[in-house]
Amino acid sequence: MFMKAKYEEIMQEVKNRKSAIDLYGKNILADCMEIMQFINQKLAEVKTYLTTHPFGDETQEIEFFKYYKPKLVGNLMYFHKIYRIESKCPPYKEQMDAYYMRRQEEQRLFFDRHVAFYQYYRSGATHHDSYYFVRGKQGINSETESYDFDNEPEFSTGYDRLVARIIAMDMLYNYLSERRRVLLHAADNEPLGLLKEHCWTGKIVELVELVYALDTCKCVDSGKIKIEDLAEYMGCIFGIDIKHCFNTYMDIKKRKGDSRTYFLDELSNQLNQRMVNDDIKTRGRG
């Protein structure tokens, strides 16, 4: 597949650099500058690669501008946004939550403005790909927010930048949610370092099962919390973005068999088996 190996190599390098950054540490501005310079270098490598490996057909061009380039530029935009937000953040904790909340509201407005394109992209639709992701077929969308590091018409269709912004905004919303959660716990004197060390390693659908079970049993706020807010909260706790929670729930409902709660059933079985094993060990010691 066109440049797949090169792309995967670059993205692995970016992933390694990202994993070394403490997004909630004191050196966030310097770290953002460093990784932005690194990703810019990788973009330059991609441009150089394309000069010697041109697209073989329109399918390859669409693939590059719809999937490959936006992921790389999206990470660049993400750290650019964090740098701008953190460099202007008020110094006092009582002002910081309101500041981050306003930034999140900007995220919501962005998705509201681009809801049609967002739905097209997230649905996996392809019928307009030749318009959105082939160069020279449309004017540059003024809503795609041009960046100094990505302003070459021959290297953009305009809409690949919009996809990159969607990717960046998704990551940024999670970042801001975590920032606000850290502040909330900091107010209760909880050590900040403990809040970002654990992540959900199961499947998203399994976490959705758990969210709906908690909501059904009214285990959080006596059931007064909205399911979307509960899903967002659980996602923040475990460092995962739960998107389209209701759609996932509908997929769970379509399951066949006597029980449709695969994950909850497995939790019950495993916990009961653990207690049985503990009992056996206890008797063995006696």
Secondary structure by P-SEA (a helix, b strand, c coil): ccaaaaaaaaaaaaaaaaaaccccccaaaaaaaaaaaaaaaaaaaaaaaaaacccccaaaaaaaaaccaaaaaaaaaaaaaaaaaaaaccccccaaaaaaaaaaaaaaaaaaacaaaaaaaaacccccccccccccccccccccccccccccccccaaaaaaaaaaaaaaaaaaaaaaaaaaaaaaaacccccccccccccccaaaaaaaaaaaaaacccccccccaaaaaaaaaaaacccccaaaaaaaaaaaccccccaaaaaaaaaaaaaaaaaaaaaaaaac
